[in-house]
């Protein structure tokens, strides 16, 4: 299992962080129906789920880090 280069914790997944605009319908009481998400291209990166450190900005590199490619 890979380790985060910052916190040294073993991790089995990364957090994908992407900025943009989410459009959805809200029905009240925390009930949402997602309609669409449009990325704005400002932030698109993968982070450590333990310490939130940026691991990479490339999906292929994220796969390599996790050992799936």
Backbone as JSON, one array per atom type, in Angstrom:
{
  "sequence": "XXXXXXXXXXXXXXXXXXXXXXXXXXXXXXXXXXXXXXXXXXXXXXXXXXXXXXXXXXXXXXXXXXXXX",
  "N": [[0.86, -1.17, 0.0], [0.57, 2.25, -0.82], [2.35, 5.05, 0.65], [1.73, 8.26, 2.02], [3.74, 10.96, 1.01], [4.03, 13.1, 2.72], [2.65, 12.84, 5.36], [3.21, 10.22, 5.86], [1.39, 8.18, 6.25], [-0.19, 5.06, 5.46], [-2.14, 4.7, 2.6], [-5.11, 3.88, 0.79], [-6.52, 5.07, -1.16], [-7.12, 8.14, -2.98], [-8.13, 11.56, -2.6], [-10.11, 13.22, -4.9], [-10.03, 16.44, -6.06], [-11.81, 19.0, -7.44], [-12.62, 22.01, -8.94], [-15.55, 23.91, -9.78], [-18.83, 24.34, -11.15], [-21.73, 23.21, -9.7], [-24.82, 22.03, -10.56], [-28.03, 21.47, -9.4], [-31.11, 20.0, -8.21], [-32.99, 20.93, -5.39], [-34.81, 19.53, -2.83], [-35.47, 20.02, -0.25], [-34.8, 19.29, 3.25], [-32.21, 18.15, 3.09], [-32.23, 16.75, 0.69], [-31.12, 16.15, -2.4], [-30.97, 16.27, -5.97], [-28.7, 15.61, -8.28], [-27.91, 17.36, -11.2], [-25.96, 18.33, -13.03], [-22.41, 18.83, -13.4], [-20.0, 21.24, -14.0], [-16.75, 21.57, -14.74], [-14.36, 24.08, -13.92], [-11.71, 24.22, -14.41], [-9.81, 25.38, -12.76], [-8.84, 24.13, -10.35], [-7.73, 20.9, -10.22], [-6.97, 18.1, -8.88], [-5.34, 15.45, -7.01], [-5.43, 14.35, -3.7], [-4.0, 13.49, -0.47], [-5.96, 11.47, 1.65], [-5.67, 11.59, 4.37], [-4.05, 13.79, 5.31], [-4.51, 15.83, 3.54], [-2.63, 16.69, 1.7], [-1.41, 17.68, -1.47], [-0.99, 15.31, -3.94], [-0.72, 14.83, -6.72], [-1.41, 16.38, -9.94], [-2.21, 15.04, -12.08], [-4.11, 12.49, -13.56], [-3.08, 10.03, -14.49], [-0.68, 9.89, -13.06], [-1.73, 9.74, -10.49], [-2.9, 7.2, -10.61], [-0.57, 5.66, -10.95], [0.71, 6.2, -8.5], [-1.08, 4.94, -6.75], [-0.7, 2.39, -7.63], [-2.16, 1.18, -9.65], [-1.63, 1.24, -12.32]],
  "CA": [[0.0, 0.0, 0.0], [1.41, 3.45, -0.86], [2.38, 5.95, 1.81], [1.76, 9.68, 1.7], [5.08, 11.5, 1.21], [4.01, 14.12, 3.77], [2.29, 12.33, 6.69], [3.72, 8.85, 5.93], [0.31, 7.21, 6.48], [-0.56, 4.19, 4.36], [-3.45, 5.08, 2.07], [-5.58, 3.0, -0.28], [-7.24, 5.89, -2.14], [-6.83, 9.58, -2.97], [-9.28, 12.44, -2.76], [-10.08, 14.04, -6.11], [-10.55, 17.78, -5.79], [-12.03, 19.69, -8.7], [-13.51, 23.16, -8.78], [-16.49, 24.11, -10.86], [-20.19, 24.71, -10.79], [-22.64, 22.09, -9.6], [-26.22, 22.38, -10.71], [-28.87, 20.4, -8.92], [-32.42, 20.34, -7.67], [-33.06, 20.75, -3.95], [-36.19, 19.23, -2.44], [-35.59, 20.24, 1.19], [-34.38, 18.24, 4.17], [-30.96, 17.56, 2.57], [-32.54, 15.89, -0.45], [-30.66, 16.76, -3.64], [-30.85, 15.49, -7.19], [-27.66, 16.25, -9.08], [-28.2, 17.45, -12.63], [-24.73, 18.41, -13.8], [-21.23, 19.5, -12.84], [-19.15, 21.79, -15.04], [-15.45, 21.94, -14.2], [-13.87, 25.37, -14.41], [-10.3, 24.07, -14.76], [-8.9, 26.07, -11.84], [-8.18, 23.13, -9.52], [-8.02, 19.52, -10.56], [-5.84, 17.42, -8.3], [-5.57, 14.31, -6.14], [-4.83, 14.65, -2.41], [-3.98, 12.48, 0.57], [-7.18, 11.53, 2.45], [-5.33, 11.76, 5.79], [-3.5, 15.12, 5.65], [-4.94, 16.76, 2.49], [-1.49, 17.12, 0.89], [-1.53, 17.43, -2.91], [-0.1, 14.25, -4.42], [-0.48, 15.08, -8.14], [-2.47, 17.02, -10.7], [-2.41, 14.2, -13.26], [-4.8, 11.23, -13.26], [-2.16, 8.92, -14.74], [0.25, 9.87, -11.92], [-2.5, 9.25, -9.34], [-2.99, 5.76, -10.81], [0.75, 5.1, -10.68], [0.92, 6.3, -7.06], [-1.9, 3.91, -6.12], [-0.28, 1.1, -8.13], [-3.15, 0.55, -10.54], [-1.12, 1.27, -13.7]],
  "C": [[0.91, 1.24, 0.0], [1.31, 4.27, 0.42], [2.43, 7.39, 1.31], [3.17, 10.2, 1.95], [5.16, 12.54, 2.33], [3.77, 13.51, 5.16], [2.76, 10.9, 6.93], [2.67, 7.8, 6.26], [0.12, 6.34, 5.24], [-1.97, 4.57, 3.91], [-3.82, 4.17, 0.92], [-6.4, 3.75, -1.33], [-6.76, 7.34, -2.01], [-8.15, 10.33, -3.06], [-9.12, 13.24, -4.04], [-10.75, 15.36, -5.79], [-10.62, 18.51, -7.12], [-12.99, 20.85, -8.46], [-14.4, 23.3, -10.0], [-17.83, 24.54, -10.33], [-21.05, 23.46, -10.82], [-24.05, 22.62, -9.69], [-27.06, 21.2, -10.24], [-30.2, 20.93, -8.42], [-32.42, 20.03, -6.19], [-34.52, 20.61, -3.54], [-36.44, 19.46, -0.95], [-35.11, 19.04, 1.99], [-33.18, 17.45, 3.65], [-31.17, 16.58, 1.42], [-32.18, 16.61, -1.74], [-30.74, 15.76, -4.79], [-29.85, 16.23, -8.06], [-28.04, 16.22, -10.55], [-26.92, 17.49, -13.45], [-23.63, 19.1, -13.0], [-20.39, 19.97, -14.01], [-17.85, 22.25, -14.4], [-15.02, 23.28, -14.77], [-12.37, 25.33, -14.71], [-9.33, 24.74, -13.8], [-8.15, 25.1, -10.94], [-8.67, 21.76, -9.95], [-6.83, 18.72, -10.06], [-6.28, 16.28, -7.39], [-4.76, 14.55, -4.87], [-4.87, 13.45, -1.47], [-5.26, 12.59, 1.4], [-6.92, 11.74, 3.95], [-4.92, 13.19, 6.13], [-3.82, 16.2, 4.62], [-3.78, 17.33, 1.66], [-1.73, 16.77, -0.57], [-0.5, 16.38, -3.31], [0.27, 14.5, -5.88], [-1.64, 15.84, -8.76], [-2.82, 16.21, -11.95], [-3.04, 12.87, -12.88], [-3.88, 10.03, -13.45], [-1.17, 8.78, -13.57], [-0.46, 9.37, -10.66], [-2.63, 7.73, -9.42], [-1.66, 5.08, -10.49], [1.05, 5.12, -9.18], [0.16, 5.19, -6.33], [-1.54, 2.5, -6.59], [-1.28, 0.39, -9.01], [-2.77, 0.64, -12.01], [0.33, 0.87, -13.7]]
}
